[in-house]
Amino acid sequence: MSGFRTPSSGIRALRPAAFGADPSGERLARMRRSPHFVNGVFVNPEGTRTRPSGGTGVEMAKLYLQKEARVRRAPGGTIPVHPTTLADLAKPPASGLRVTWMGHSSVLAEIDGHRVLFDPVWGERCSPFAFAGPKRLHPVPVPLQALGPVDVVVISHDHYDHLDLPTIKALADTDTLFAVPLGVGAHLEHWGVSETRLRELDWNESTKIGGLTLTATPARHFCGRGLRNPQHTLWASWSVVGDEHRIYHSGDTGYFDGFKDIGAAHGPFDATMIQIGAYSEFWPDIHMTPEEGVRAHLDLQQGRPHGVLLPIHWGTFNLAPHAWAEPGEWTKDAAQDAGQAVALPRPGEPFEPAGTVPSDPWWQAVSAPIDRPWRRSPGPGTAPEPETTEDFDLAGER
């Protein structure tokens, strides 16, 4: 019958573009050959609670709605964004390695003559909808189009706060390459990125781009953009090795013993970008606390302080019950206790790990008095886990 569509095809037609696309064809066949794809889903390197039991969804909702808790999750003043990012980036890094945190997990790394952009999110909300979902606490430091050429965009996984439709569509009009975990390429192709510009990797697979070797390394997390969470795309951390320097981006991950193996195979690193925000006892296996983030950095460095740790995944979006600046404060404390150098830049503030590393706790000046003291205080959010993965929507993780 001409024009006939099944009910399922009609539902797919109504699917928001931001949901992306499901893997199919050779991409799906390759996923099924992965040793990490078991019984139709990707699995973590060790046991991970992504579907907690118990009736705690209501408790989490109550916590998010508490007035005092809401105040803690936003700055009391204007977050200072570095004012001269573009002028600073116009000069080449003296050491050959420069890192610029753009907010959340978005980082521009200039390494041995190449430019790598990790998890770029320039959108106003990390959400499939422009009118709802976690909104930025500070503006992006520079317009995306002013950033200049990028050799490769690296995506850690397909959650909205790491894979942003407006940003990818803007980058689709450039000639940059994309390095992504298995399955994530389906989203990018759906949004206009040519298959020839994709490097789609399983854990421990590598690709060469110019003088860089990029390796998708394991992480302990989950995936999903639609109404369900079928674990049909892979999540990863990333090692990037140049002629002279080595860097690491954790993506989102819970702490696990695999950091030691990653460090042994690809480290030690001159700089690590480690997720230390959006943690909670509600989801203890998929995000790290600041103390765990410092521990992960040390594991990556063969058990001793080395290089510079850049805390990421905090300060830009409100994704968890803790005070908005608590991750920065606690990472500063934990790194100091461990004797580890930590970079604390304002969004958009470039630094060279071999040079002067920003160390000013800038968040303290724009935090409401209710946020203090942070040091080792339990804070809100130390409660049992939510009932289902759908409850993670409250944290902006879908």
JOTA-V554208 format. One record per run of one state. SS is the DSSP state (H for helix, E for strand, - for the rest). FROM is the first residue (numbers start at 0). LEN is the number of residues. If there is no record, write none. Layout:
ss | from | len
SS | FROM | LEN
SS | FROM | LEN
This chain:
ss | from | len
- | 0 | 6
H | 6 | 7
- | 13 | 3
H | 16 | 3
- | 19 | 5
H | 24 | 9
- | 33 | 3
E | 36 | 2
- | 38 | 2
E | 40 | 2
- | 42 | 14
H | 56 | 9
- | 65 | 1
H | 66 | 6
- | 72 | 8
E | 80 | 1
- | 81 | 3
H | 84 | 5
- | 89 | 7
E | 96 | 7
- | 103 | 2
E | 105 | 6
- | 111 | 2
E | 113 | 5
- | 118 | 6
E | 124 | 1
- | 125 | 9
E | 134 | 1
- | 135 | 8
H | 143 | 3
- | 146 | 5
E | 151 | 3
- | 154 | 10
H | 164 | 7
- | 171 | 5
E | 176 | 5
- | 181 | 3
H | 184 | 6
- | 190 | 4
H | 194 | 3
E | 197 | 4
- | 201 | 4
E | 205 | 4
- | 209 | 2
E | 211 | 6
- | 217 | 19
E | 236 | 5
- | 241 | 4
E | 245 | 4
- | 249 | 8
H | 257 | 9
- | 266 | 4
E | 270 | 5
- | 275 | 5
H | 280 | 3
- | 283 | 6
H | 289 | 11
- | 300 | 7
E | 307 | 5
- | 312 | 13
H | 325 | 13
- | 338 | 3
E | 341 | 2
- | 343 | 3
E | 346 | 1
- | 347 | 2
E | 349 | 2
- | 351 | 10
H | 361 | 5
- | 366 | 2
H | 368 | 3
- | 371 | 17
H | 388 | 7
- | 395 | 3
